[in-house]
């Protein structure tokens, strides 16, 4: 039974605040990777420093499945409210380490070790978020709209990313290059710490709202659905982190200024937000628009390589704006229907726990290592278009998985 009225709003807000802050902190690290690399890996330069920074970034994803299992068990013993508060506290700890750890020139090798610890703690907390948050969103949804409410996680991820890069853009406009590299990159993490108390209060109140919990256990999901969900998350994760890697790509690969990369990324995410309502409309009619949604995924993949080539041959703000706006706008059209299809292809009795595990495990394998992989490929091939090839592959996988998922009768599995 869904929660109604103000209670539903509180549940959604409490579920989404953690997801927002997680993506804000994760993407703040990705956006400021060149500056973080300069602070904690001073002996490396250029792509070598970026590669080391991105490998530390990847470590957070390895911890996600561990967090999903550990916090999931904690939730089973002590309740969802305590589990979600625990993940929020761990999130604050990771932010504090990122904001306050002195650079390598001050504390030597302890600096990169503490940053590694911060990323592992963040990954652990994010892994523990996805299951309980999915449960809350399904509980809050009106009848028949659980999948759409579940897709709010994509929207809050986009908003968190937009907040991170907007802060970065403002900093790049008001600070000098030396100030940004010396201490300015820490400001986004400090701002994240500032909103932790209010976010904690909102989450505590929200999880205390009376609601009917989703059932746990029971029906075994179809093996094909599990496989298709894993492929969908893999393709979506690779494409998502390639888009958000765009700022570091512009700075370290194309040698553009931070403000150009961040301005283009902000514009891209605004374009993505603008097409989310149309994505929701398409999701509600996905049974009739299955071919159209799949064709949009194929189109996005086909356009990826020429868009990246144009950005490489004509480096600057116009080509960066075109690259980011097209990819983000097209992605939002298809990611909302994809979230709905993934969540509703599983039986309701096993949806929450199983989706959390599939999501965390797949993201840990593909998400964190995507920036490292594309950096390594560019470094060893000398071809900056590798990012476009990888993006095209990701959308090809998504399109194939979509055609399989969209054939499942949601009501049959509910």
Secondary structure in CASP SS format (residue, H / E / C, confidence):
PFRMAT SS
TARGET T0000
AUTHOR 0000-0000-0000
METHOD secondary structure of the structure
MODEL  1
X C 1.00
X C 1.00
X C 1.00
X C 1.00
X H 1.00
X H 1.00
X H 1.00
X H 1.00
X H 1.00
X H 1.00
X H 1.00
X H 1.00
X H 1.00
X H 1.00
X H 1.00
X H 1.00
X H 1.00
X H 1.00
X H 1.00
X H 1.00
X H 1.00
X H 1.00
X H 1.00
X H 1.00
X H 1.00
X H 1.00
X H 1.00
X H 1.00
X H 1.00
X H 1.00
X H 1.00
X C 1.00
X H 1.00
X H 1.00
X H 1.00
X H 1.00
X H 1.00
X H 1.00
X H 1.00
X H 1.00
X C 1.00
X C 1.00
X C 1.00
X C 1.00
X C 1.00
X H 1.00
X H 1.00
X H 1.00
X H 1.00
X H 1.00
X H 1.00
X H 1.00
X H 1.00
X H 1.00
X H 1.00
X H 1.00
X H 1.00
X H 1.00
X H 1.00
X H 1.00
X H 1.00
X H 1.00
X C 1.00
X H 1.00
X H 1.00
X H 1.00
X H 1.00
X H 1.00
X H 1.00
X H 1.00
X H 1.00
X H 1.00
X H 1.00
X H 1.00
X H 1.00
X H 1.00
X H 1.00
X H 1.00
X C 1.00
X H 1.00
X H 1.00
X H 1.00
X H 1.00
X H 1.00
X H 1.00
X H 1.00
X H 1.00
X H 1.00
X H 1.00
X H 1.00
X H 1.00
X H 1.00
X H 1.00
X H 1.00
X H 1.00
X H 1.00
X H 1.00
X H 1.00
X H 1.00
X H 1.00
X C 1.00
X C 1.00
X C 1.00
X H 1.00
X H 1.00
X H 1.00
X H 1.00
X C 1.00
X C 1.00
X H 1.00
X H 1.00
X H 1.00
X H 1.00
X H 1.00
X H 1.00
X H 1.00
X H 1.00
X H 1.00
X H 1.00
X H 1.00
X H 1.00
X H 1.00
X H 1.00
X H 1.00
X H 1.00
X H 1.00
X H 1.00
X H 1.00
X H 1.00
X H 1.00
X H 1.00
X H 1.00
X H 1.00
X H 1.00
X H 1.00
X H 1.00
X H 1.00
X H 1.00
X H 1.00
X H 1.00
X C 1.00
X C 1.00
X C 1.00
X C 1.00
X C 1.00
X H 1.00
X H 1.00
X H 1.00
X H 1.00
X H 1.00
X C 1.00
X H 1.00
X H 1.00
X H 1.00
X H 1.00
X H 1.00
X H 1.00
X H 1.00
X H 1.00
X H 1.00
X H 1.00
X H 1.00
X H 1.00
X H 1.00
X H 1.00
X H 1.00
X H 1.00
X H 1.00
X H 1.00
X H 1.00
X H 1.00
X H 1.00
X H 1.00
X H 1.00
X C 1.00
X C 1.00
X H 1.00
X H 1.00
X H 1.00
X H 1.00
X H 1.00
X H 1.00
X C 1.00
X H 1.00
X H 1.00
X H 1.00
X H 1.00
X H 1.00
X H 1.00
X H 1.00
X H 1.00
X H 1.00
X H 1.00
X H 1.00
X C 1.00
X H 1.00
X H 1.00
X H 1.00
X H 1.00
X H 1.00
X H 1.00
X H 1.00
X H 1.00
X H 1.00
X H 1.00
X H 1.00
X H 1.00
X C 1.00
X C 1.00
X C 1.00
X C 1.00
X C 1.00
X C 1.00
X C 1.00
X C 1.00
X C 1.00
X C 1.00
X C 1.00
X C 1.00
X C 1.00
X C 1.00
X C 1.00
X H 1.00
X H 1.00
X H 1.00
X H 1.00
X H 1.00
X H 1.00
X H 1.00
X H 1.00
X H 1.00
X H 1.00
X H 1.00
X H 1.00
X H 1.00
X H 1.00
X H 1.00
X H 1.00
X H 1.00
X H 1.00
X H 1.00
X H 1.00
X H 1.00
X H 1.00
X C 1.00
X H 1.00
X H 1.00
X H 1.00
X H 1.00
X H 1.00
X H 1.00
X H 1.00
X H 1.00
X C 1.00
X C 1.00
X C 1.00
X C 1.00
X H 1.00
X H 1.00
X H 1.00
X H 1.00
X H 1.00
X H 1.00
X H 1.00
X H 1.00
X H 1.00
X H 1.00
X H 1.00
X H 1.00
X H 1.00
X H 1.00
X H 1.00
X H 1.00
X H 1.00
X H 1.00
X H 1.00
X H 1.00
X H 1.00
X H 1.00
X H 1.00
X H 1.00
X H 1.00
X H 1.00
X H 1.00
X C 1.00
X C 1.00
X C 1.00
X C 1.00
X C 1.00
X H 1.00
X H 1.00
X H 1.00
X H 1.00
X H 1.00
X H 1.00
X H 1.00
X H 1.00
X H 1.00
X H 1.00
X H 1.00
X H 1.00
X H 1.00
X H 1.00
X H 1.00
X H 1.00
X H 1.00
X H 1.00
X H 1.00
X H 1.00
X H 1.00
X H 1.00
X H 1.00
X H 1.00
X C 1.00
X C 1.00
X C 1.00
X H 1.00
X H 1.00
X H 1.00
X H 1.00
X H 1.00
X H 1.00
X H 1.00
X H 1.00
X H 1.00
X H 1.00
X H 1.00
X H 1.00
X H 1.00
X H 1.00
X H 1.00
X H 1.00
X H 1.00
X H 1.00
X H 1.00
X H 1.00
X H 1.00
X H 1.00
X H 1.00
X H 1.00
X H 1.00
X H 1.00
X H 1.00
X H 1.00
X C 1.00
X C 1.00
X C 1.00
X C 1.00
X C 1.00
X C 1.00
X H 1.00
X H 1.00
X H 1.00
X H 1.00
X H 1.00
X H 1.00
X H 1.00
X H 1.00
X H 1.00
X H 1.00
X H 1.00
X H 1.00
X H 1.00
X H 1.00
X H 1.00
X H 1.00
X H 1.00
X H 1.00
X H 1.00
X H 1.00
X H 1.00
X H 1.00
X H 1.00
X H 1.00
X H 1.00
X H 1.00
X H 1.00
X H 1.00
X H 1.00
X H 1.00
X H 1.00
X C 1.00
X C 1.00
X C 1.00
X C 1.00
X H 1.00
X H 1.00
X H 1.00
X H 1.00
X H 1.00
X H 1.00
X H 1.00
X H 1.00
X H 1.00
X H 1.00
X H 1.00
X H 1.00
X H 1.00
X H 1.00
X H 1.00
X H 1.00
X H 1.00
X H 1.00
X H 1.00
X H 1.00
X C 1.00
X C 1.00
X C 1.00
X C 1.00
X H 1.00
X H 1.00
X H 1.00
X H 1.00
X C 1.00
END
